Amino acid sequence: MDGQGAVERVFAEKITWLQDTNWWRMLGYAYLVFIFGRLAMIVLPAALQPFLDKPLFVLPLLLIVAKDLAGIPDFKQRMRRASRTGTPWSERVGAAFPPEFLALYRLDRAMRQAFFAWMRRKPHAPRPAGTVLTYTERGSYSTVLAIAVFCACIELPIDAAIASLFIDNPQVRSILHVCSLLSAASILMYVAADRWLVRGAKGHVLTGDALDLSIGARASGLIPLGAIESMESIGDKPEQWCKRHGVAQRDTVTMSPFDAPNVVLRLRPGYSRPVTISTYQREKTAPTHVFLYLDRPELLDAALKRAAPPI
């Protein structure tokens, strides 16, 4: 029985890991497995390649299938909500897809709208009055955007050279050139849109009674100061901090442009008003721990101490 119980615990842990890992990270894992599998086929002896070619090709697909199967309980819950009388047909169709996929569509639409707003020089939406908690002045935001622009520009001649060396068919080369151009243009569009949105947000805003979070189209939320139980400065990665404090990953959310978070907020359980946070256009109830990156976390710490009720 002990052995069977240990197997069940390990199985439950793997199912939990699959459920907690979002689709984009899982697709990234599958992509890495595929790349390393192809590289392994190059260095493996010729005698082993016929036996390992198909297993190495199928392994990334197994990760995706496992993630899909682990989401069956959530799928049933979504379909149960969508089957209620009066539910719009668009919500019924959307319930059949993982929430991350619909959020990606909304994020892409928001970024395109922001890009055209930047092109037309539209004014930014007004932000609430209060103390601005910046996250781009001391962080790596500008550096990451510069690297993205450089990579998009250098990609074009590199792709053209590779296509000319290894592909003889001119039609196929032309298709690859067009795809490369569209890829670079998309990267530059997303960079311009994100920069316009983040510059408009200026940072998170600390009002008299709430913390208004905004990282452009990627993250937003409104946390009443009364819902924040405590704040802690951290130097570890969120995964390490969670492991050390016994906090499950599903009970956390990270809101940072690109830098590692340096602050974690603990929210009060059972707060009178529900707190919702949107990350990458997916809105959900705020978990118990919110990781943030702030240029000057001491400003938030001082505000929370002022807002704390006297003992």
C-alpha positions as CSV (number, residue, x, y, z in Angstrom):
1,M,0.0,0.0,0.0
2,D,2.9,2.4,0.8
3,G,4.3,1.8,-2.7
4,Q,0.9,2.4,-4.3
5,G,0.3,5.5,-2.2
6,A,3.7,6.9,-3.3
7,V,2.9,6.3,-7.0
8,E,-0.5,8.0,-6.5
9,R,1.2,11.0,-4.9
10,V,3.7,11.3,-7.7
11,F,1.0,11.0,-10.3
12,A,-1.1,13.7,-8.5
13,E,2.0,16.0,-8.4
14,K,2.5,15.5,-12.2
15,I,-1.1,16.3,-12.9
16,T,-0.9,19.4,-10.7
17,W,2.2,20.5,-12.6
18,L,0.5,20.0,-15.9
19,Q,-2.5,22.1,-14.7
20,D,-0.4,24.8,-13.2
21,T,1.9,25.2,-16.3
22,N,0.3,27.5,-18.8
23,W,-0.1,26.6,-22.4
24,W,2.7,28.9,-23.7
25,R,5.3,27.5,-21.4
26,M,4.2,24.0,-22.3
27,L,4.5,24.8,-26.0
28,G,7.9,26.2,-25.3
29,Y,8.9,22.9,-23.6
30,A,7.6,20.9,-26.5
31,Y,9.5,23.1,-29.0
32,L,12.8,22.6,-27.0
33,V,12.2,18.8,-26.9
34,F,11.7,18.8,-30.6
35,I,14.9,20.8,-31.3
36,F,17.0,18.7,-29.0
37,G,15.5,15.6,-30.5
38,R,16.5,16.7,-34.0
39,L,20.0,17.5,-32.8
40,A,20.2,14.1,-31.1
41,M,19.3,12.4,-34.4
42,I,22.3,14.1,-36.0
43,V,24.9,12.8,-33.5
44,L,23.3,9.4,-32.9
45,P,24.9,6.4,-34.7
46,A,23.2,5.5,-38.0
47,A,22.2,2.1,-36.6
48,L,20.0,3.7,-33.9
49,Q,18.4,6.5,-35.9
50,P,15.6,4.3,-37.5
51,F,14.5,3.2,-34.0
52,L,14.6,6.6,-32.3
53,D,13.4,8.9,-35.1
54,K,9.6,8.4,-34.5
55,P,9.8,8.3,-30.7
56,L,11.8,11.6,-30.6
57,F,9.3,13.1,-33.0
58,V,6.3,12.0,-31.0
59,L,7.6,13.1,-27.6
60,P,6.8,16.8,-28.0
61,L,3.3,15.9,-29.1
62,L,2.9,13.8,-25.9
63,L,3.6,16.8,-23.8
64,I,0.8,18.7,-25.6
65,V,-1.6,15.8,-25.3
66,A,-0.8,15.4,-21.6
67,K,-1.5,19.1,-21.0
68,D,-4.7,18.9,-22.9
69,L,-5.9,15.8,-20.9
70,A,-4.9,17.4,-17.6
71,G,-7.3,20.3,-18.4
72,I,-10.4,18.2,-18.8
73,P,-11.8,19.2,-15.4
74,D,-11.4,22.9,-16.2
75,F,-12.9,22.2,-19.7
76,K,-16.0,20.5,-18.1
77,Q,-16.5,23.5,-15.8
78,R,-16.3,26.0,-18.7
79,M,-18.8,24.0,-20.7
80,R,-21.1,23.7,-17.8
81,R,-21.1,27.5,-17.4
82,A,-21.5,28.1,-21.1
83,S,-24.5,25.7,-21.3
84,R,-26.6,28.0,-19.1
85,T,-29.7,29.6,-20.7
86,G,-29.0,33.0,-22.2
87,T,-25.2,32.5,-22.7
88,P,-24.2,34.2,-26.0
89,W,-23.1,31.9,-28.8
90,S,-19.6,33.5,-28.8
91,E,-19.0,32.5,-25.2
92,R,-20.2,29.0,-26.0
93,V,-17.7,28.6,-28.8
94,G,-15.0,30.3,-26.7
95,A,-15.5,27.8,-23.8
96,A,-14.3,25.0,-26.1
97,F,-10.8,26.5,-26.2
98,P,-8.2,27.0,-23.5
99,P,-8.5,30.4,-21.9
100,E,-4.9,31.2,-22.9
101,F,-5.7,30.9,-26.6
102,L,-8.6,33.4,-26.4
103,A,-6.4,35.7,-24.3
104,L,-3.7,35.6,-27.0
105,Y,-6.3,36.7,-29.6
106,R,-7.3,39.6,-27.4
107,L,-3.7,40.5,-26.7
108,D,-2.9,40.5,-30.5
109,R,-5.9,42.7,-31.1
110,A,-5.0,45.1,-28.3
111,M,-1.4,45.4,-29.6
112,R,-2.5,46.1,-33.2
113,Q,-4.9,48.7,-31.9
114,A,-2.1,50.3,-29.9
115,F,0.2,50.3,-32.9
116,F,-2.3,52.2,-35.1
117,A,-3.0,54.5,-32.2
118,W,0.8,55.2,-32.0
119,M,0.9,55.8,-35.8
120,R,-2.0,58.3,-35.5
121,R,-0.4,59.9,-32.4
122,K,-3.5,59.4,-30.4
123,P,-3.3,60.6,-26.7
124,H,-3.0,58.0,-24.0
125,A,-5.9,57.2,-21.7
126,P,-5.7,59.2,-18.5
127,R,-4.4,57.5,-15.4
128,P,-5.7,58.1,-11.9
129,A,-4.0,60.7,-9.7
130,G,-1.5,59.5,-7.2
131,T,2.1,58.4,-6.7
132,V,3.6,56.7,-9.8
133,L,5.6,53.6,-9.1
134,T,7.8,53.3,-12.1
135,Y,9.3,50.0,-13.4
136,T,11.3,51.1,-16.5
137,E,13.8,53.6,-15.2
138,R,16.1,51.2,-13.4
139,G,15.0,47.9,-15.1
140,S,16.0,46.3,-18.3
141,Y,12.9,47.3,-20.3
142,S,14.6,49.6,-22.8
143,T,17.5,47.1,-23.2
144,V,15.2,44.2,-24.0
145,L,13.3,46.3,-26.6
146,A,16.6,47.4,-28.2
147,I,17.7,43.7,-28.4
148,A,14.3,42.8,-30.0
149,V,14.7,45.5,-32.6
150,F,18.3,44.5,-33.4
151,C,17.3,40.8,-33.7
152,A,14.4,41.7,-36.0
153,C,16.6,43.8,-38.3
154,I,19.5,41.3,-38.4
155,E,17.1,38.4,-39.1
156,L,16.4,39.6,-42.6
157,P,20.0,39.3,-44.1
158,I,20.7,36.1,-42.2
159,D,17.5,34.4,-43.4
160,A,18.2,35.6,-46.9
161,A,21.8,34.2,-46.8
162,I,20.7,30.8,-45.4
163,A,17.9,30.5,-48.0
164,S,20.3,31.3,-50.8
165,L,22.8,28.7,-49.6
166,F,20.5,25.7,-49.0
167,I,17.4,26.2,-51.2
168,D,17.7,26.1,-54.9
169,N,14.0,26.5,-55.8
170,P,13.4,30.3,-56.4
171,Q,9.7,30.1,-55.6
172,V,10.4,28.5,-52.2
173,R,13.1,31.1,-51.5
174,S,10.7,33.9,-52.3
175,I,8.1,32.4,-49.9
176,L,10.7,32.2,-47.2
177,H,11.8,35.8,-47.8
178,V,8.2,37.0,-47.5
179,C,7.7,35.0,-44.3
180,S,10.9,36.4,-42.9
181,L,9.9,40.0,-43.8
182,L,6.4,39.5,-42.1
183,S,8.0,38.0,-39.0
184,A,10.4,41.0,-38.6
185,A,7.6,43.5,-39.3
186,S,5.4,41.8,-36.6
187,I,8.2,42.0,-34.1
188,L,8.7,45.7,-34.8
189,M,5.0,46.3,-34.6
190,Y,4.7,44.6,-31.2
191,V,7.8,46.5,-29.9
192,A,6.3,49.9,-31.0
193,A,2.9,49.1,-29.6
194,D,4.2,47.8,-26.2
195,R,6.5,50.8,-25.8
196,W,3.6,53.2,-26.6
197,L,1.3,51.4,-24.1
198,V,3.9,51.3,-21.3
199,R,4.9,54.9,-21.8
200,G,1.2,55.8,-21.5
201,A,0.9,53.8,-18.3
202,K,4.1,55.4,-16.9
203,G,4.0,52.8,-14.1
204,H,1.7,51.6,-11.4
205,V,-0.2,54.3,-9.6
206,L,-0.7,54.4,-5.9
207,T,-3.8,56.3,-5.1
208,G,-5.2,57.1,-1.7
209,D,-7.0,53.8,-1.3
210,A,-5.8,51.4,-4.0
211,L,-2.8,50.2,-6.1
212,D,-3.7,50.6,-9.8
213,L,-1.5,48.2,-11.7
214,S,-0.8,48.6,-15.4
215,I,1.9,47.2,-17.8
216,G,0.2,48.2,-21.0
217,A,-1.8,45.5,-22.6
218,R,0.1,42.8,-20.8
219,A,-1.1,43.2,-17.3
220,S,-3.5,45.3,-15.3
221,G,-5.5,45.2,-12.0
222,L,-6.8,47.3,-9.1
223,I,-5.9,46.1,-5.6
224,P,-7.4,48.0,-2.7
225,L,-4.8,48.9,-0.1
226,G,-7.1,47.2,2.5
227,A,-6.7,43.9,0.6
228,I,-2.9,43.9,1.0
229,E,-2.0,42.1,4.1
230,S,1.8,42.6,3.9
231,M,4.6,43.4,1.5
232,E,8.0,41.7,1.4
233,S,11.1,42.5,-0.6
234,I,12.7,39.5,-2.3
235,G,16.0,38.7,-4.0
236,D,15.1,35.2,-5.2
237,K,13.3,34.0,-8.2
238,P,9.5,33.6,-7.6
239,E,9.8,29.8,-8.0
240,Q,12.6,29.6,-5.3
241,W,10.6,32.0,-3.0
242,C,7.5,29.8,-3.3
243,K,9.4,26.6,-2.7
244,R,11.0,28.1,0.5
245,H,7.7,29.4,1.8
246,G,5.5,26.5,0.8
247,V,3.4,28.5,-1.6
248,A,1.9,26.8,-4.7
249,Q,2.6,28.3,-8.1
250,R,-1.1,28.4,-8.8
251,D,-1.5,30.9,-5.9
252,T,0.8,33.5,-7.4
253,V,0.9,35.9,-10.3
254,T,3.8,37.8,-11.6
255,M,3.5,41.4,-13.0
256,S,6.7,42.7,-14.4
257,P,7.8,44.1,-17.8
258,F,10.9,41.8,-18.1
259,D,12.8,42.1,-14.8
260,A,12.8,39.6,-12.0
261,P,10.3,40.7,-9.3
262,N,11.7,42.4,-6.2
263,V,8.5,42.6,-4.2
264,V,5.7,40.2,-3.2
265,L,2.3,41.3,-1.9
266,R,0.3,39.0,0.3
267,L,-3.4,39.6,-0.2
268,R,-5.9,39.1,2.7
269,P,-8.0,35.9,2.3
270,G,-11.7,36.5,2.2
271,Y,-11.5,40.3,1.5
272,S,-14.9,41.9,1.3
273,R,-14.6,42.8,-2.4
274,P,-13.2,40.4,-5.1
275,V,-9.9,41.5,-6.6
276,T,-9.3,40.7,-10.2
277,I,-6.1,40.9,-12.2
278,S,-5.6,40.6,-15.9
279,T,-2.4,39.1,-17.3
280,Y,-1.9,38.9,-21.0
281,Q,-5.6,39.8,-21.5
282,R,-6.7,36.9,-19.3
283,E,-8.8,38.1,-16.3
284,K,-9.0,36.1,-13.2
285,T,-9.5,36.4,-9.5
286,A,-6.2,37.6,-7.9
287,P,-4.3,34.8,-6.1
288,T,-3.0,35.2,-2.6
289,H,0.5,36.4,-3.7
290,V,1.3,39.0,-6.3
291,F,4.9,39.4,-7.5
292,L,6.0,42.9,-8.8
293,Y,9.0,44.6,-10.0
294,L,9.3,48.3,-8.9
295,D,12.1,50.8,-9.4
296,R,11.5,52.1,-5.9
297,P,9.7,49.6,-3.7
298,E,10.2,51.7,-0.6
299,L,7.5,54.1,-1.9
300,L,4.9,51.3,-1.8
301,D,6.2,50.0,1.5
302,A,5.8,53.5,3.1
303,A,2.3,53.9,1.7
304,L,1.2,50.5,3.1
305,K,2.5,51.4,6.5
306,R,0.6,54.7,6.5
307,A,-2.6,52.9,5.4
308,A,-2.2,50.2,8.0
309,P,-4.8,50.6,10.9
310,P,-3.2,51.5,14.2
311,I,-2.6,48.7,16.6
